[in-house]
């Protein structure tokens, strides 16, 4: 940051009366503290000022780690799925066929995972190298956590970019003594697949307060087995004519052909193809087969996570504490999709082949006179395409915190590294070998292989690592706070801080390997790399105007070496009208710089999720003269995506207003209204948008020189239009008076989305998304998580309900089959016994009533019949957790 920029930033931060922003808003309950207990100054997520806990009220949802097991939550992604403002997320299921690397993400307010900031103990982690836009939740050391705090408000004024939708802060145990081993098991009821196991070991030595030091070490192992689509009736097929859905591919086994004389067909069509994998086309006059690829995919892939967290904490006198922390995680994801589609690669069969239709082995097809055939085929003998994604993350942190001349300070040096790699482990075949084998009459695309054909295929497998990616992030940060003076309403709190961070990303593609298979998606991708330096300065002031009224102001200036600078203010108001009524409100501005992947991500070409008619070569579902209908009609087309040097930052503004009521000590109610405007959204156009309006997006269609084949549609990262969303967060906490039969507590947290509209281009029309599936996903009008907890030592019982409202379906079907997706409600029941000082045991049932996911005709995801982003395909699942302390 140069001297002029620094001067401008300081003037903007501290000019009198400037509307800087702040972090203030809702707490689930009015703060209350025992008068006999010491008042401790603490730092709350979303603020840099240390204050007495009884004086603050922030828009935070907090989940204690001890409650994870009671709700059957085994991963960080599952924990966040219980937060109603977390509209959607990405997990292992989305890695199936989509190249996500198996990462898991959160998505507060439905704005995208790239606008939700994830922290570990208040500091950043390296983003997952694939897309580099969000932290992979798989790297969070769940066994080491004390709690999770979710700030339901924009926080760019405190944390900078990524914090538009909110902040999720995973907070680990601070000073822990003792040793323990915990084992967990999750077993779906009698339907195979998807079972989970976990074991972790925790050790803590030294009491920080009495010994002056503490050593914490946590090692954790978690595994979930694969669940294949055919293990569940609701997801076992893409052929569901009763719903108007026939989600299939035109590249089947046995193979379809297209002759030089314009005849298309399949020798097995007359015999009904080869059900259930291949079924006859239902298009009039079309004598080809269609492939039900849904039967050959995973609903949940095989996943495994291993993590280690070690931290040494040392006190230097009563006022200073040093920490040295190291975290290492490894996450693997082994996913399977259908055998490779071999179409449009120039795979020709000649009349000399013993497998040519009518030569004795393959049934004859009327009209063929010995002309060459262009083959569209899936070699089932080679099996499903299998891909192994491995992600590794490391972070080392050295920090110092304490008090010095009346200032509370915290400074740290962090270095984080994220690595990811992807490898073909089965099913992928070398295109040239397929062309050679069919052309030479060795391979039979129409039926069973000979011994020679099987051996040829086994020697044609493509195995090995095809993609490596790495993200480095090194940062030096500091912040300090103190009370500057005493005003009529209390102490005036002030904080100042800054950060210097350097990020670097590298994407390396093994083109020698990936280029041999068009189905890899990386056949012509290029190596990419990029780096940037970010410098930031921020300040915050909390002004108690009168006893029960305070205003909080904050502002932050960030400068990116590649995209320039941005200043973000925030202002918030907290008014304690009475001991039973709290009012609050806030306004803030935010921004998100494009990630290094948004700018430098390699160009990849993959199949679309849905089959489409080429609007030029197959208008209205009929192939033009000379075009191969097996390639241009009702077929998965190619879509090309990657980074763009022209992408610009996003900006936002958010305001909120809320009230907390505590009519009695037993009951707390809160309601918070929020309104967000996001401009210049960074994203790709959805394939549904591109293929849904050829006239508008025809510049994105890339054809070969003779315009006889669509090479791909272009869907690079770009700046789209605005997103406008608003809604209401509601919460209820009711604590029944203590009774001889125990304590009973009712908790309900819910979010209602009144509006979610977006544009696909700047200045374009708005699409309404709230309560309906639009382009790629639905936005739920209402979500809630409710629980009833009973406690009578040493027993605890918890009943939890997770609810998602229904919505209008994607409905890309005949109007007579258009439908509304039903609401989804699941219950979890658990019990815990802690009467033995050495052993705690929890047992429970997830999805108590064995509720199947509601049917949806969505075709955006590879899984069919349900939506894997929001629902659980496992069904009723029994789980047990036991901890032995020693």
Order of alpha helices (4+ residues) and beta strands (2+ residues): alpha-beta-beta-beta-alpha-alpha-beta-beta-beta-beta-beta-alpha-beta-beta-beta-beta-beta-beta-beta-beta-beta-beta-beta-beta-beta-beta-beta-beta-beta-beta-alpha-alpha-beta-beta-alpha-beta-beta-beta-beta-alpha-beta-alpha-beta-beta-beta-beta-alpha-alpha-beta-beta-beta-beta-beta-beta-beta-beta-beta-beta-beta-beta-beta-beta-beta
